[in-house]
């Protein structure tokens, strides 16, 4: 190869690496409203299957949840890490799986509505306002939350959730 051809080859190779890096970085970390909606659709599907492992995989390693639980007689606030959240979720989903084994289905009605999605200026995260209801035998939970969702290295993950949950007797 001549020196001119080698230089063109090296420049082409460098250009290819730069373009690939930009596509990986921008494409792998940019978040759209459609991706946010798909994330919540997937989380609802996984919850319906009582799959705590898949739900926990949708959380960032530094995930944190702050929740205020209110009932007719008391109120409690709790802040939990991903580890604590996943441990509690495993207990809950185990109970749901037992229901499924005994009844042939999970007696749960879950509805969630995305109220607003605000994409960050950097295009890598979003603030999402949600409302949801969860009906279980003997219990109904109604919540409003504000979540922070982010996209890192081609994965959409929940980073933070702040919620107020009203708990009462179910049908």
N, C-alpha and C positions, 0 to 999 in steps of 0.2 A: 504494500500500500504506500502511496506517496504521502509526503508530509501534509499536503493540502487535504487529502482524503482522510487522513487520520484526524486532523483538526476538525473537519466537518463531522466525522463520526462522533468524536468526543463532545462537540457542541450539541449535536443531536441527542446524544445520550444524556447530557446534563439537562437539556430542555425537557426531555421526556421525564426525567426524575423530578424536576421542578413542577411540571404539569401534574404528574401523578400525585405528588405530595400535596399540591393545592387542592386537587379533587378530593383526596383522602381527608385532608384537614377540614375543608369547607363542607364537603358533602357529608362527611362522617360526624360532624358536630353541629350542623345546621338543623333547626327544628321548624316544622310547619304546623299549621293548624290541623291539617289532615292527619299528621303523625300523632298529634296530641289526642285527637278523637279516636284514632285506631288504638292507641295505648289504653284508653278507658274502655273501649269495646272489648279489648282482650282481657283486661282485668275483670270485667263483669263475667265473661265466659269462664275464666279460670276460677272465680269465686263460685259460680254455679256448679262447677265440678268438685268443689271443696279441695282444691289443689294448693295447699299452703306453700309447697316448695316453689311452684311456678310463680305464685304471688310474691314471695320473698325475693325471687330473682329479678323482679321488676323494680326493686328498691336499690338506690345507690348505697354504697358501703357506709356513707356518713348520714344516712337517712335519719330523720328525727320527726316524731309526731307529738304534737301538743293537743290534748283533747280535754274539753270540759264536758263531763257527763252530768246531765240534769234529770232528776226524777221529780215526782210530786213532792217528795219530802226532803230531798237532799241534793247536794251538788258536790262534785269532786273534780279536781284538775290533776292531770297526769301528763308528764313528758316522758317519752320512751325512745330508746335507740332502736336501730334495726334489729339487733339481737333480741331485745325484750319484746318488740312487736312480733317478730317471727315466732318466738316461743309461745306467746299468747295465741297467735293465729293457729299454730299447730294444735293446741288444745281445742280451740273452737272447731276447726275443720275435722278433727277426730270425732267430735260429737256429731257433726253433720254426717260424716260417713257412717256412723252407727245408725243414725236415723235412716239413711239410704239402705243399709243392710236389712233393717227390720221392716221398713215400709215400701222398699222398692224405689223410693225417690227421696229427694231432700225436700222436706216441707218448708220451703223458704221462698219468699217473694221479694225480690230485690229490684228496685228501680232507681236509676240515677239520671240526673239531668245536668248537663254542662250549661251553666248560666253565662259564663264569659271566659274567653281565652285571650290573654294579653301576652303577645310575644315580646320578648326582651329585644332591645335595640341591637344587641350583639347577635341575635338570631339563634342562640344556643339554648335558651331556656324560655319557659312560659309560666305565667301565673294563671291558675285555673280555678274558677269559682264553681262549686258543685252543690247540688242538693240531692239528697237520696233518702229513700225509705227502705227499711229492711223489716219484713214481717216474718217472725218465727213463732212456733207454737207458744202461746202465752206471753209473747213480748213483741213490742213494736218499737223500732228506733227510727227517728227522723233526724237527719243531720244536715248541716251546712258546713262546707269546708273551703279552704283556700289552700291549694297545693302548688308546689313548685316542681315543675317537670323539666328535665334537661336531657340533652342528647350529647353523649360522649362516645366517640369511636363507634359510631353506627348503632348505638343502643340508646333507646329512650328509657329513662329511669325516673322514678319519683325521688325527689331529694328531701322534701319537707312537706308536712301537712299540719294545718292548724284547723281544728274542728270544734264545733259545738254540737253535742248529741243529746237529744231529748229521748228518754227511755220511759216507756209506759207499758201498760197491760195490752196484750195483743187480742186478736179476735178469738 
